[in-house]
Amino acid sequence: MGRVLLAWCWALCYWGCVAPKGAQAEVHPFVGSPGNITGARGLMGALRCELQVQGEPPEVTWLRDGQVLELADSTQTQVPLGEDGQDDWKVVSQLRISSLQLSDAGWYQCSVVLEGKTFVSQPGYVGLEGLPYFLEEPEDRTVVANTPFSLSCQAQGPPEPVDLLWLQDAVPLSPGVDHGPQHTLRVPGLNKTASFSCEAHNAKGVTTSRTATITVLPQRPRDLHLLASQPTELEVAWTPGLSGIYPLTHCTLQAVLSDDGVGTWLGEPDPPEEPLTLQASVPPHQLRLGSLHPHTPYHIRVACVSSQGPSPWTHWLPVETPEGVPLGPPENVSAMRNGSQALVRWQEPRAPLQGTLLGYRLAYRGQDTPEVLMDIGLKREVTLELRGDGAVPNLTVCVAAYTAAGDGPWSLPVPLEPWRPGQGQPVHQLVSEPPAPAFSWPWWYVLLGALVAAACVLILAMFLIHRRKKETRYGEVFEPTVERGELVVRYRVRKSYSRRTTEATLNSLGISEELKEKLRDVMVDRHKVALGKTLGEGEFGAVMEGQLNQDDSILKVAVKTMKIAICTRSELEDFLSEAVCMKEFDHPNVMRLIGVCFQGSEREGFPAPVVILPFMKHGDLHSFLLYSRLGDQPVFLPTQMLVKFMADIASGMEYLSTKRFIHRDLAARNCM
């Protein structure tokens, strides 16, 4: 029995030691596998695996949770181990994780392919443990007083669980005060501006979120209504909403004309045209709008302002000014008598009617007769039948226009004049026909248009003759050649502001050759730059708005000019050197140079330089910040935006320092 066991042991040993070479290929090549890593978020981590092979070293592939890492930051080192001609290699692969994130957690393995077979190392686990990480933080917002709102805050580990604690004005809120999910805080309402933040707790410690500022604005005014109305005035009143602990400082009322398309913008925050805006000190909460058009529909709305900001606008309220009486009497009133009839004519008042014209009233009276009042309607003439032979002494007539609001002013009394031959047709022929105008306006327009056209043709002819004479003056030298019928030179005067070339301009400046060479690369044709309004002006120059005419487009630019009359050549050279340096800058937070040109005449000592820069529509940072707080409509700038301004300025200064430049006057007024 003992001999049998000994034989079996000997056989197994022989099989393991004297196995053929083909069996040795089945030996696992990995001699080292990735280890386990547990770290905090943002830290660096590294994994390593090692294998030994015979023949050509294979390419090591890294796997995470069984999936190939295509963009893995890995390095592979190959060390020969063979001696006396043996082809043995040691291969070491290292995976580097520069900043651990939650997505990096998982099982990591190395994989190689040898002779068509895939070998995988033992797995190593990468886990994260540290302070909680915020997925969502509370944001700044504005709310109206005593109105419920919600805030959100979410955080995660590992390790889990993560508990959240809300704080108001740095004071912890008792758990369950919001009656909702832990990551959502429901606030029933505020009467003053407050700050909110949240704390995330886990086994590793506490992380605090950003602080959100909740600004409390006044509630929307209500019950906007009309108190009284006149043809050019409206008096309105409203009831203010709650504003918390902040008293209202004033209310703003806007009025716009109603039109056919008013329904398309009533729900929008801003009207399509510039509204009439008035401010009213409160209390009382009412305002009188003046200088309105009579018999005109309007839409009005109101908002009230506290120290924290304006309330929402009320909905648009349609109102209408009533009709008024005409402001002037009818024009050109005349009265002629022909026998027993009297014809009275007039024209429509020139003054505003302040409503819809309903007709005219006529009043006439004699020396010893009572006044007679007649409603003529919309006609502008009437025939009066006189009693007897019409011998009414001192008969006078006057006319007034009227609307639904009443009668306008009466015209001056006009005496009745007898009809004379040569004055026109007799009265009885004109009763049924409208009066012919004393002057035919259409023919006057035709005559005026003909005179204007003739003047334009005459001016154009004189211009062409002058231009032709100037163009052919050079050809008088070739007059004998023309008479012989030979070809002569054709010459046209070219328009130009200056005939000096760029090279001649640069030579006249008296600057160094190095600066001349740099200026040649940035020169722009002066005729392609059109100047506009002045944006700012100082002691030594001005900045103007302009347009640069490029090949296929027009670019809006800012043009910086220099007052050459008060500057020396050295100051001119410093000015040009600074401009040329800007051409080399290429950074989003540093102003770049578009080009340089010169302007001036031959009589000047040397031309004035013009530097062309990008146009910044919002101006400098100092003015922008002032207008955001003190303008007609202040704009709230969150802290993140102000920090972004500082970061952009610092980025630009860092870029300049890498170029070995120092900004000697860094201020908000110099940041665009």
C-alpha positions in Angstrom: 0.0 0.0 0.0 2.8 2.4 0.9 4.6 1.6 -2.3 1.5 2.5 -4.4 1.1 5.9 -2.8 4.8 6.6 -3.3 4.4 5.7 -7.0 1.5 8.1 -7.4 3.5 10.9 -5.8 6.5 10.3 -8.0 4.3 10.4 -11.1 2.7 13.7 -10.1 6.0 15.3 -9.4 7.4 14.1 -12.7 4.4 15.5 -14.6 4.8 18.9 -13.0 8.6 19.0 -13.5 9.0 17.3 -16.9 5.9 18.7 -18.6 6.3 19.7 -22.3 6.8 23.3 -23.2 3.3 23.6 -24.6 1.9 23.2 -21.1 4.1 26.0 -19.8 2.2 28.4 -22.1 -0.8 27.9 -19.9 0.9 29.5 -16.9 -0.8 32.8 -16.0 1.5 35.7 -17.1 0.5 38.2 -14.4 2.8 38.3 -11.4 1.2 41.5 -9.9 -2.4 42.8 -10.0 -3.9 46.2 -9.1 -4.4 46.9 -5.5 -7.4 48.5 -3.7 -7.5 52.4 -3.4 -9.8 54.4 -1.2 -9.5 58.2 -1.4 -11.3 61.5 -1.2 -12.7 63.3 -4.2 -10.1 65.3 -6.1 -7.1 63.4 -4.9 -4.7 61.6 -7.3 -4.6 57.8 -7.5 -2.5 55.2 -9.3 -2.9 51.4 -10.1 -0.1 49.0 -11.2 0.0 45.6 -12.7 3.1 43.4 -13.6 3.6 40.4 -15.9 6.4 38.3 -17.3 6.3 36.8 -20.8 8.5 35.1 -23.4 8.8 36.6 -26.8 7.4 40.0 -28.0 6.0 42.0 -25.1 2.2 42.5 -25.4 0.1 45.7 -25.1 -1.6 45.9 -21.7 -5.2 47.1 -21.8 -7.0 48.5 -18.7 -10.5 47.5 -17.8 -13.0 49.1 -15.4 -16.0 46.9 -14.4 -15.2 44.7 -17.4 -15.2 47.6 -20.0 -12.1 48.8 -21.8 -10.9 52.3 -20.8 -10.3 53.9 -24.2 -8.8 57.1 -22.9 -6.9 55.7 -19.9 -3.8 57.7 -18.8 -1.5 54.7 -18.6 2.2 54.1 -19.1 3.9 50.8 -20.0 7.5 49.9 -19.1 9.3 46.8 -20.7 12.4 45.4 -19.1 14.4 42.5 -20.6 15.1 39.6 -18.2 16.7 37.0 -20.5 20.4 36.1 -20.3 22.5 34.2 -22.8 20.0 34.8 -25.6 16.8 34.1 -23.7 13.8 36.2 -24.8 12.1 36.9 -21.5 10.5 40.3 -20.6 9.0 42.0 -17.6 6.2 44.3 -18.5 4.9 46.9 -15.9 1.7 49.0 -16.7 0.6 51.9 -14.5 -2.8 53.7 -14.6 -2.9 57.2 -13.3 -6.1 59.0 -12.2 -5.3 62.7 -11.8 -8.4 63.6 -9.8 -10.7 61.0 -8.3 -14.4 61.5 -9.1 -17.4 59.4 -8.4 -17.4 58.1 -11.9 -13.9 56.6 -11.4 -15.1 54.2 -8.7 -15.2 50.5 -9.7 -13.2 47.3 -10.3 -10.0 47.7 -12.3 -8.1 44.9 -14.1 -5.3 44.5 -16.7 -5.8 42.5 -19.8 -3.3 41.1 -22.4 -3.6 38.8 -25.4 -0.9 36.1 -25.8 -1.0 33.6 -28.7 -4.7 34.3 -29.3 -5.7 33.8 -25.7 -6.8 36.6 -23.3 -5.4 36.8 -19.8 -6.9 39.1 -17.1 -5.3 40.1 -13.8 -6.9 39.9 -10.4 -9.2 43.0 -9.9 -8.5 45.9 -7.6 -11.2 48.2 -6.3 -11.1 52.0 -6.4 -13.5 53.7 -3.9 -14.2 57.2 -2.8 -14.7 58.3 0.7 -14.6 61.9 1.9 -16.7 65.0 2.7 -20.0 65.3 1.0 -20.1 66.7 -2.5 -23.0 69.1 -3.5 -24.9 68.2 -6.6 -27.2 71.2 -6.3 -26.9 74.3 -4.2 -29.5 77.0 -3.3 -29.6 79.9 -5.8 -30.2 83.6 -5.4 -33.7 84.7 -6.3 -36.3 87.4 -5.8 -39.7 86.8 -4.3 -42.6 89.0 -3.4 -43.5 89.5 0.3 -45.5 86.9 2.1 -45.5 84.5 -0.9 -44.4 80.8 -0.5 -41.4 79.5 -2.4 -39.0 76.5 -2.4 -35.2 76.1 -2.3 -33.3 72.9 -3.4 -30.0 71.5 -2.1 -28.6 68.0 -2.9 -25.3 66.3 -1.8 -23.8 62.8 -1.9 -21.0 60.8 -0.5 -19.5 58.3 -0.2 -19.7 57.4 2.5 -23.4 57.4 2.7 -25.8 58.4 4.2 -25.6 62.2 3.8 -27.9 64.3 6.0 -28.8 67.9 5.1 -29.4 70.7 7.5 -30.9 74.0 6.3 -29.8 77.4 7.8 -31.6 80.8 7.6 -29.4 83.8 8.3 -26.8 81.4 9.6 -29.3 80.0 12.1 -30.1 76.2 11.8 -33.8 75.4 11.0 -35.5 72.8 13.1 -35.9 69.4 11.2 -39.3 69.0 9.6 -40.1 72.7 9.4 -40.5 72.3 5.6 -42.8 69.2 5.7 -41.2 67.9 2.5 -38.2 66.0 1.2 -34.9 66.7 2.9 -33.3 68.3 -0.1 -36.2 70.7 -0.6 -37.0 73.6 1.8 -40.5 75.0 1.5 -40.7 78.6 3.0 -44.2 79.8 3.7 -43.2 83.4 3.0 -40.8 86.2 4.0 -41.3 89.8 5.0 -37.6 90.8 4.8 -34.6 89.8 2.7 -32.9 86.7 4.1 -30.0 84.3 3.3 -30.2 80.5 3.1 -27.6 77.8 3.0 -27.4 74.1 3.7 -24.9 71.8 5.5 -24.2 68.2 4.3 -23.1 65.8 7.0 -21.7 62.3 6.7 -19.2 60.1 8.6 -16.2 62.1 7.3 -17.4 65.6 8.3 -19.5 68.6 7.1 -19.6 70.5 3.9 -21.4 73.9 3.6 -23.1 75.1 0.4 -23.0 78.6 -1.0 -25.2 81.2 0.6 -28.3 82.2 -1.4 -29.8 85.7 -0.9 -33.6 85.8 -1.2 -34.6 89.4 -1.9 -38.1 90.4 -0.8 -39.9 92.7 -3.3 -43.3 94.4 -2.9 -46.4 92.5 -4.0 -48.1 93.4 -7.3 -50.4 96.4 -6.8 -54.1 95.6 -7.2 -57.4 97.3 -8.0 -56.0 99.7 -10.6 -59.0 101.9 -11.7 -60.0 105.2 -13.2 -61.1 108.0 -10.8 -61.8 110.9 -13.2 -61.2 111.7 -16.9 -60.9 114.8 -19.0 -60.1 115.2 -22.7 -56.4 115.5 -22.0 -56.1 114.1 -18.5 -56.8 110.8 -16.6 -56.7 110.4 -12.9 -56.1 106.8 -11.7 -55.8 105.1 -8.3 -54.6 101.7 -7.0 -54.2 99.7 -3.9 -50.5 98.8 -3.0 -49.5 95.3 -2.2 -47.6 94.1 0.9 -43.9 95.1 0.9 -42.7 93.4 4.1 -40.7 95.6 6.5 -39.6 97.9 3.7 -41.8 100.9 3.1 -42.7 101.9 -0.5 -40.7 104.8 -1.8 -42.6 105.5 -5.0 -44.8 104.0 -7.7 -44.2 104.0 -11.5 -47.1 104.2 -13.9 -46.8 103.6 -17.7 -49.3 104.4 -20.4 -49.2 103.5 -24.1 -51.5 104.2 -27.0 -53.8 101.3 -27.8 -53.8 100.1 -31.4 -55.2 97.3 -33.5 -52.4 95.0 -32.5 -52.7 95.6 -28.7 -53.9 92.1 -28.0 -50.6 90.6 -29.3 -48.5 92.2 -26.5 -50.8 92.6 -23.5 -49.3 89.4 -22.0 -45.7 90.5 -22.6 -43.6 92.2 -20.0 -42.7 95.2 -22.2 -44.8 97.1 -24.7 -43.8 97.3 -28.4 -43.2 101.1 -28.2 -41.7 103.5 -25.7 -44.4 104.1 -23.0 -45.2 107.3 -21.2 -43.6 106.8 -17.8 -44.5 108.8 -14.7 -43.5 108.4 -11.0 -45.7 109.2 -8.0 -44.7 109.7 -4.4 -46.8 107.5 -2.1 -49.0 107.9 -0.3 -51.5 108.8 -1.7 -51.6 106.0 -4.2 -53.1 107.9 -7.1 -51.7 109.9 -10.1 -52.9 112.4 -12.7 -51.7 111.8 -16.2 -51.6 114.9 -18.4 -50.8 115.9 -22.0 -52.9 113.0 -23.4 -54.8 113.0 -26.7 -58.6 113.5 -26.5 -60.9 110.7 -27.5 -58.0 108.2 -27.6 -57.8 104.7 -26.1 -54.8 103.9 -23.8 -53.5 101.0 -21.7 -52.0 101.7 -18.3 -50.1 99.6 -15.7 -48.4 100.4 -12.4 -45.6 99.0 -10.2 -44.4 100.1 -6.8 -40.8 100.3 -5.6 -39.2 99.7 -2.2 -35.5 99.8 -1.2 -35.2 96.2 -2.3 -36.5 96.7 -5.8 -39.7 97.1 -7.9 -42.8 94.9 -7.7 -44.2 93.0 -10.6 -46.3 95.2 -13.0 -50.1 95.0 -12.8 -52.0 93.7 -15.8 -52.7 96.3 -18.6 -55.9 98.2 -17.9 -57.7 99.7 -21.0 -58.9 103.3 -20.5 -60.0 106.1 -22.8 -59.9 109.9 -22.7 -63.3 111.5 -23.3 -64.2 113.7 -26.2 -63.6 117.5 -26.0 -65.0 120.5 -27.8 -63.2 121.9 -30.8 -60.4 124.2 -29.8 -61.0 126.7 -32.7 -63.8 128.2 -34.8 -64.5 127.4 -38.5 -62.2 129.2 -40.9 -62.9 131.6 -43.8 -66.5 132.4 -42.9 -68.2 134.5 -45.7 -71.8 135.7 -46.3 -73.1 137.2 -49.6 -76.7 138.5 -50.3 -78.4 138.2 -53.6 -81.9 139.6 -53.5 -83.9 137.8 -50.9 -81.3 135.1 -50.4 -78.1 135.0 -48.4 -75.3 132.4 -49.0 -73.0 131.6 -46.0 -69.9 129.5 -46.5 -67.0 128.3 -44.2 -64.2 125.8 -43.9 -63.4 123.2 -41.2 -61.5 124.5 -38.1 -57.7 124.2 -38.3 -57.4 123.7 -34.5 -57.8 120.2 -33.1 -61.4 118.9 -32.9 -60.7 116.8 -29.8 -63.4 114.3 -30.9 -65.7 113.4 -33.8 -67.1 116.3 -35.7 -70.9 116.0 -35.6 -71.8 119.2 -37.4 -72.0 123.0 -37.3 -74.3 125.5 -35.7 -75.0 128.9 -37.4 -76.4 132.0 -35.7 -77.5 135.2 -37.4 -79.2 138.4 -36.2 -80.1 141.8 -37.4 -79.8 145.2 -35.7 -83.3 145.0 -34.3 -84.1 141.3 -34.6 -83.4 138.5 -32.1 -80.7 136.0 -32.8 -81.6 132.9 -34.8 -79.8 129.6 -34.1 -79.6 126.8 -36.7 -78.1 123.3 -36.8 -76.6 122.9 -40.2 -75.2 119.4 -39.9 -71.9 118.5 -41.7 -72.6 120.9 -44.6 -70.2 123.8 -45.0 -72.6 126.2 -46.7 -76.2 127.3 -46.2 -78.7 129.5 -48.0 -80.9 131.8 -45.9 -84.2 133.1 -47.1 -84.6 136.8 -46.2 -88.0 138.3 -45.4 -89.6 140.8 -47.8 -87.0 142.4 -50.0 -84.2 141.3 -47.8 -83.6 144.7 -46.4 -82.4 143.5 -43.0 -80.1 146.2 -41.6 -76.7 145.2 -40.2 -77.3 141.4 -40.6 -74.3 139.4 -39.2 -73.7 135.6 -39.1 -71.3 133.4 -37.1 -70.5 129.7 -37.1 -69.3 127.1 -34.5 -68.3 123.4 -34.8 -69.6 120.9 -32.3 -68.8 117.4 -31.1 -70.6 115.1 -28.6 -68.9 117.1 -25.8 -70.4 120.4 -26.9 -69.9 123.5 -29.0 -66.5 124.9 -29.8 -65.8 128.7 -30.0 -67.8 130.8 -32.3 -66.3 132.6 -35.3 -66.3 136.4 -35.3 -69.5 138.0 -36.6 -69.4 138.4 -40.4 -71.6 141.1 -42.0 -73.8 140.3 -44.9 -72.4 141.8 -48.2 -74.4 142.4 -51.3 -73.6 140.3 -54.4 -71.9 142.3 -57.2 -71.5 141.3 -60.9 -68.1 139.7 -61.4 -67.9 138.1 -58.0 -69.0 134.7 -59.4 -72.3 133.0 -59.9 -75.5 134.3 -58.3 -76.7 132.7 -55.1 -79.5 130.6 -56.5 -77.0 128.8 -58.8 -74.7 127.9 -55.9 -77.2 126.6 -53.5 -77.1 123.0 -54.7 -73.4 122.9 -55.5 -70.4 122.8 -53.2 -68.3 125.9 -53.1 -65.3 126.0 -55.4 -62.1 126.5 -53.6 -60.4 129.9 -54.0 -57.2 128.2 -55.0 -56.7 124.8 -56.5 -54.2 123.0 -54.3 -53.6 120.0 -56.7 -52.5 122.4 -59.4 -50.2 124.2 -57.0 -48.5 120.9 -56.1 -48.0 120.1 -59.8 -46.5 123.6 -60.4 -44.2 123.3 -57.3 -43.1 119.8 -58.4 -42.3 121.0 -61.9 -40.2 123.9 -60.6 -38.2 121.6 -58.2 -37.6 119.1 -61.0 -36.4 121.8 -63.3 -34.0 123.1 -60.7 -32.6 119.6 -60.1 -32.0 119.1 -63.8 -30.2 122.5 -64.0 -28.0 121.7 -61.1 -27.1 118.2 -62.5 -26.3 119.7 -65.9 -24.0 122.3 -64.4 -22.2 119.6 -62.3 -21.7 117.4 -65.4 -20.4 120.3 -67.5 -18.0 121.3 -64.7 -16.8 117.7 -64.3 -16.4 117.2 -68.1 -14.4 120.4 -68.4 -12.1 119.2 -65.6 -11.6 115.8 -67.1 -10.8 117.0 -70.6 -8.5 119.9 -69.5 -5.5 117.5 -69.7 -6.5 116.5 -73.3 -6.1 120.0 -74.7 -2.4 119.2 -75.2 -3.4 116.5 -77.6 -5.8 118.7 -79.7 -3.6 118.6 -82.9 -3.4 114.8 -82.6 -7.2 114.6 -82.3 -7.6 116.6 -85.5 -5.5 114.0 -87.3 -7.8 111.3 -86.0 -5.1 109.5 -83.9 -5.7 107.8 -80.6 -5.0 110.0 -77.6 -4.7 109.4 -73.8 -8.0 109.3 -71.9 -7.6 110.5 -68.3 -10.1 110.8 -65.4 -9.5 112.8 -62.3 -9.3 110.4 -59.3 -11.0 111.3 -56.1 -8.5 111.2 -53.2 -8.1 112.8 -49.8 -4.3 112.7 -49.9 -1.9 111.6 -52.7 0.9 110.6 -50.3 1.7 106.9 -50.2 1.9 104.9 -47.0 5.7 105.0 -47.3 5.8 108.7 -47.6 3.5 109.1 -44.7 5.7 107.0 -42.5 8.8 108.8 -43.6 7.3 112.1 -42.6 6.7 111.0 -39.0 10.4 111.0 -38.1 10.1 107.7 -36.1 12.5 104.8 -35.9 12.9 102.2 -38.7 11.8 99.4 -36.3 8.6 101.1 -35.6 8.0 101.9 -39.3 8.4 98.2 -40.1 5.8 97.2 -37.5 3.4 99.9 -38.7 3.5 98.6 -42.3 1.8 95.4 -41.1 -1.1 97.2 -39.4 -1.8 100.1 -41.7 -5.4 100.5 -42.9 -6.7 102.7 -45.7 -8.1 105.9 -44.1 -10.9 106.1 -46.7 -12.3 102.8 -45.4 -13.0 104.3 -42.0 -16.1 106.4 -41.5 -16.3 108.4 -38.2 -19.5 108.9 -36.1 -20.4 110.4 -32.8 -17.8 111.1 -30.1 -17.9 108.5 -27.2 -15.4 110.2 -25.0 -12.8 113.0 -25.1 -9.8 113.8 -23.0 -6.9 116.3 -22.9 -4.8 114.5 -25.5 -7.4 112.8 -27.7 -10.8 111.4 -28.2 -12.6 108.1 -28.8 -15.3 108.1 -31.6 -17.7 105.5 -32.9 -16.9 104.4 -36.5 -17.4 101.9 -39.2 -14.6 100.0 -41.0 -15.5 99.1 -44.6 -14.1 95.6 -45.2 -14.2 93.6 -48.4 -17.5 91.9 -47.8 -18.9 93.5 -44.6 -19.0 96.7 -42.5 -17.5 96.4 -39.0 -18.5 98.7 -36.1 -15.3 99.9 -34.4 -14.1 102.4 -31.9 -11.6 105.0 -33.3 -9.0 106.5 -30.9 -7.6 109.8 -32.2 -4.7 111.9 -31.0 -4.7 115.7 -30.8 -1.5 116.2 -32.8 -1.3 119.9 -32.3 -0.5 119.6 -28.6 1.8 116.6 -28.8 5.5 116.2 -29.5 7.2 113.7 -31.8 8.3 111.6 -28.8 4.7 111.4 -27.5 3.6 110.5 -31.0 6.1 107.7 -31.2 5.0 106.4 -27.7 1.4 106.5 -28.9 2.2 104.4 -32.0 4.4 102.0 -30.1 1.6 101.2 -27.6 -0.8 100.6 -30.5 1.6 98.3 -32.4 2.1 96.3 -29.2 -1.6 95.6 -29.1 -1.4 93.9 -32.5 0.6 91.0 -30.9 -2.0 90.3 -28.2 -4.3 87.3 -28.7 -6.4 86.7 -25.6 -10.2 87.0 -25.1 -9.7 89.3 -22.1 -7.2 91.7 -23.7 -8.2 94.4 -26.3 -6.7 93.7 -29.7 -5.7 96.1 -32.4 -7.6 96.1 -35.7 -5.4 98.6 -37.5 -3.8 102.1 -37.7 -4.2 104.9 -40.2 -3.3 108.6 -40.4 -5.3 111.7 -41.2 -4.3 115.2 -42.0 -3.5 117.6 -44.8 -0.3 118.6 -46.5 -0.2 121.9 -44.6 0.2 120.1 -41.2 3.6 119.3 -39.7 2.9 115.5 -39.6 -0.4 113.6 -39.8 -2.4 112.6 -36.8 -2.6 108.9 -36.0 -5.9 107.0 -35.7 -6.0 103.7 -33.8 -8.9 101.3 -34.7 -10.1 99.1 -31.9 -13.1 96.7 -31.4 -16.4 98.5 -30.4 -17.7 97.6 -26.9 -21.4 98.5 -26.8 -21.7 98.4 -23.0 -18.8 100.9 -22.4 -16.4 100.7 -19.5 -16.9 98.6 -16.4 -17.1 101.6 -14.1 -20.1 103.1 -16.0 -21.7 99.8 -16.4 -21.7 99.1 -12.6 -23.0 102.6 -11.9 -25.9 102.4 -14.4 -26.8 98.9 -13.0 -27.5 100.5 -9.6 -28.4 104.1 -10.3 -30.0 103.9 -13.7 -33.7 104.4 -14.5 -34.2 100.6 -14.3 -31.6 99.1 -11.9 -30.4 95.6 -12.7 -29.4 93.2 -10.0 -25.9 91.7 -10.7 -25.3 88.4 -8.9 -22.1 87.8 -7.0 -21.1 85.2 -9.5 -21.1 87.8 -12.3 -19.0 90.2 -10.2 -16.5 87.4 -9.5 -16.5 86.5 -13.2 -15.5 90.2 -13.9 -12.6 89.9 -11.5 -11.5 86.5 -12.9 -11.5 87.9 -16.5 -9.5 90.9 -15.5 -7.0 88.7 -13.6 -6.8 86.4 -16.7 -6.0 89.3 -18.9 -3.3 90.7 -16.6 -1.7 87.2 -16.3 -1.6 87.0 -20.1 0.1 90.5 -20.3 2.7 89.4 -17.7 3.6 86.4 -19.8 4.2 88.9 -22.7 6.4 91.0 -20.3 3.9 93.9 -20.3 2.6 95.8 -17.2 -0.7 97.7 -17.2 0.2 101.0 -15.4 -3.4 102.2 -14.9 -5.6 99.2 -14.1 -9.0 100.6 -13.1 -12.6 99.9 -13.7 -12.8 102.8 -16.1 -10.2 101.1 -18.3 -11.9 97.7 -18.4 -14.4 97.4 -21.2 
